[in-house]
Each structure stands twice: as structure tokens, then as C-alpha cells.
């Protein structure tokens, strides 16, 4: 059986989608697998249901993943599944894994974008350290209170209960599961 790189859009037309390897965390499990996004769409756009006006439709409540490995966070054997649909309301975070050490650079760019180093504590005893981007004079609190359901964090380190940690270029953290966010000082910055 041949896999198609196109999928039906919400408007019923077939559109090309790009695969992206992700990790998704719930309170009990970590899922590694493949999600699909529209060309030019970011992972943050996928989980926050940000689509072009031509593809607008009802919000999607589930994130489909293919070729999935389920890793129990409390330990135990991993399980492989060809397809899993994760309820976005129960996702703690979703991320794109990096190959190196995440950048903890902070500061303001010429465009007025400010990177702020943060540490977040989530339900399920998961911790995230990384940076958020604050636009034109916005504060950390403004970014936390904006309309997006998922908080974009770049250069992230994710720690889960078993003491393990992973490095991610990007994670989208479900704001409904954030217990605390604190701004942190970056060594050398």
C-alpha cells in the first residue's frame, strides 16, 4: 500500500502535507511519531489550529500521529502503533526534537522581538526550560494570556518524572496544564 503525501483539507480538497517527527507528552506517556503539517505551517500553528482563510473549518480536537511509539513515563516497555489520535486538551506539550544543545540566548532583535528565558512547571511533574518570544513591548504575562492554547517555547529542555531529559528545538506547551512560569537568568547573558 502506497502512502499519499496529500490529505483532504477541511474544505474537501486534497492538499500536500509535510511530515514532521515529533514528541508529544501526556501526564502518563510520551509519544514519538510523525505528524503532518501544511507547507509553510509551523508545529505551533498545527496545535493552535491556525490555518489560512481558505482552509478554515471547525477546530480540530485531536492530533493525528502515524508510526507511533508510546513510552510510559513511569517506566516499562514501549508499545508501537501505526496510528494514534491524541486529544489536544490532554496534551501537556508537543515538540520537535533537536540534534544538539538548545540555544538559551536572550535579548532583543532589530525587529523588536525579545527572547525571554523561562522555566515552566506542568501538571504531571514535567518541567520545561527554554525561551519565549515577546513581540513589540509585550511582557511574559501578555504572552501567557494571549488567545493561543499552546505556548511556543524555543531551545527547550524537557524533564519528566523518571529524571530523564530531552532537548528540543521547539515545544508547544498546553497553557491549561501550566502550573507555574518563571523568568530565569541565563548564565553568561
Secondary structure, 3 states (H helix, E strand, C coil): CCCCCEEECCCCCEEEEEEEEEEEECCCEEEEEEEEEECCCCHHHHHCCCCCHHHCCCCCCEEEEEEEEEEECCCCCCEEEEEEEEEHHHCCEEEEECCCCCCCCCEECCCCCEEEEEEEEECCCEEEEEEEEECCCCCHHHHHCCCCCEEEEEEEEEECCCCCEEEEEEEEEEHHHEEEEEECCCCCC
